[in-house]
């Protein structure tokens, strides 16, 4: 069982840029394994290193974690190299609990990076997987999906969060 904590908004680590990975060593492999465990336990379909307090450009994802034969994937130093089309998707986030909002994203993307062994990897993604990858790469750049919604919806979320926190402190 992973002991990684998923940081939630407004934790400052979520707004920081992750640093490129220079060395894929045993320590990074351990972080990746713990991130996958944490993602599945949450449960989620993607997790960026920032979300667990690690400022390295690493994401883990699985577009089918609840289906038979899950497919855990890792991307180190991911970069979107091509994007086209448009899609609106109701997004949620492990770092923004109890909230979903429709976000506009590119419907088809191509991403390059490294796999967990340091081999170059390029993949094409569409629909849900494209949304997931854009969402997780945003995390590495200190961007949350609530930064991509209207200021009114964001203000409503922040108000809801303050009310929830106030309720906790009154107990």
C-alpha positions in Angstrom: 0.0 0.0 0.0 1.4 3.3 -1.1 1.8 6.0 1.6 1.8 8.9 -0.9 -0.6 11.7 0.0 -2.6 13.3 -2.8 -2.4 17.0 -2.3 -5.6 19.0 -2.9 -6.3 22.5 -3.9 -5.2 25.1 -2.8 -1.9 23.3 -1.8 1.0 25.5 -3.3 2.8 22.4 -4.7 0.0 22.1 -7.3 0.8 25.5 -8.8 4.5 24.8 -9.2 6.2 23.7 -12.4 7.8 20.2 -12.3 11.4 19.8 -13.3 12.5 17.6 -16.2 13.8 14.2 -15.2 17.5 13.9 -15.8 18.2 10.5 -14.4 15.9 7.5 -14.4 17.2 5.5 -11.4 15.9 3.1 -8.8 14.5 6.0 -6.7 12.4 7.2 -9.7 11.2 3.7 -10.3 10.0 3.5 -6.7 8.1 6.8 -7.1 6.5 5.5 -10.3 5.3 2.3 -8.6 3.9 4.3 -5.6 2.2 6.8 -8.0 0.5 3.9 -9.8 -0.6 2.3 -6.5 -1.9 5.7 -5.4 -3.8 6.3 -8.6 -5.5 3.0 -8.6 -6.4 3.2 -4.9 -7.9 6.7 -5.3 -9.4 5.6 -7.8 -8.3 7.6 -10.8 -7.2 7.3 -14.4 -4.2 9.6 -14.2 -1.8 11.1 -11.7 1.0 13.7 -12.1 4.0 13.7 -9.8 3.1 17.2 -8.5 -0.1 15.8 -7.0 1.9 13.7 -4.6 4.4 16.4 -3.8 7.1 15.3 -6.3 8.2 18.1 -8.6 9.4 15.9 -11.4 7.9 15.7 -14.9 6.3 12.2 -14.5 2.7 11.1 -15.2 1.1 7.8 -14.8 -2.2 6.9 -16.4 -4.6 4.1 -17.4 -7.6 4.8 -19.6 -9.3 1.6 -18.5 -8.5 1.0 -14.9 -11.9 -0.5 -14.0 -12.0 -2.8 -17.0 -10.6 -6.3 -17.2 -6.8 -6.1 -17.9 -5.8 -2.7 -16.8 -3.0 -1.0 -18.7 -0.8 1.1 -16.5 1.3 3.6 -18.5 4.1 6.0 -17.6 5.4 9.0 -19.4 8.5 10.9 -18.3 9.1 14.4 -19.6 5.9 14.3 -21.6 5.4 16.9 -24.3 2.5 17.5 -26.6 3.9 17.7 -30.1 0.7 17.9 -32.1 -2.9 18.7 -31.3 -6.1 19.1 -33.3 -9.8 19.0 -33.1 -11.9 20.0 -30.1 -13.8 18.2 -27.4 -15.7 19.2 -24.3 -15.3 16.8 -21.4 -16.7 16.8 -17.9 -13.5 16.6 -15.9 -12.7 15.7 -12.3 -9.5 15.6 -10.5 -8.0 13.8 -7.5 -6.6 17.2 -6.3 -9.9 19.0 -6.7 -12.3 16.7 -4.8 -16.0 16.7 -5.1 -16.1 18.9 -8.2 -16.5 18.3 -11.9 -16.7 20.9 -14.7 -16.8 20.8 -18.5 -13.5 21.7 -20.0 -12.6 22.3 -23.7 -9.5 20.3 -24.8 -8.0 19.1 -28.1 -9.7 15.9 -29.2 -6.6 14.3 -30.9 -3.0 14.7 -29.6 0.4 13.2 -30.1 2.6 13.1 -27.1 6.3 12.3 -26.9 8.4 11.5 -23.9 10.2 8.6 -22.3 8.9 5.3 -20.9 9.9 4.2 -17.4 13.0 2.6 -18.8 14.2 5.8 -20.5 13.2 4.7 -24.1 11.7 7.3 -26.4 8.0 6.9 -26.6 5.5 8.6 -28.9 1.8 8.0 -28.7 -1.4 9.2 -30.4 -4.4 9.7 -28.1 -8.0 10.7 -28.8 -11.1 11.5 -26.7 -10.8 10.4 -23.1 -7.1 9.5 -23.3 -6.3 12.8 -25.0 -8.2 14.6 -22.3 -6.4 12.6 -19.5 -3.0 13.3 -21.0 -3.6 17.0 -21.4 -5.0 17.2 -17.9 -2.0 15.5 -16.4 0.6 17.4 -18.4 -1.2 20.6 -17.3 -0.5 19.5 -13.7 3.2 19.4 -14.5 3.0 23.0 -15.6 1.1 24.0 -12.4 -2.3 24.3 -14.1 -5.4 22.7 -12.6 -8.5 22.0 -14.7 -10.3 24.7 -12.6 -7.9 27.2 -14.1 -9.5 26.4 -17.5 -13.1 27.1 -16.5 -14.9 30.4 -16.3 -14.0 32.7 -13.4 -17.6 32.5 -12.2 -17.5 28.7 -11.9 -14.1 28.8 -10.3 -15.3 31.4 -7.7 -18.3 29.1 -7.0 -15.9 26.2 -6.4 -13.7 28.3 -4.1 -16.8 29.5 -2.1 -18.0 25.8 -1.8 -14.5 24.9 -0.5 -14.4 27.7 2.0 -17.9 26.7 3.3 -16.7 23.1 3.6 -13.5 24.1 5.5 -15.6 26.4 7.8 -17.9 23.4 8.6 -14.9 21.3 9.5 -13.5 24.0 11.9 -16.8 24.3 13.6 -16.8 20.7 14.7 
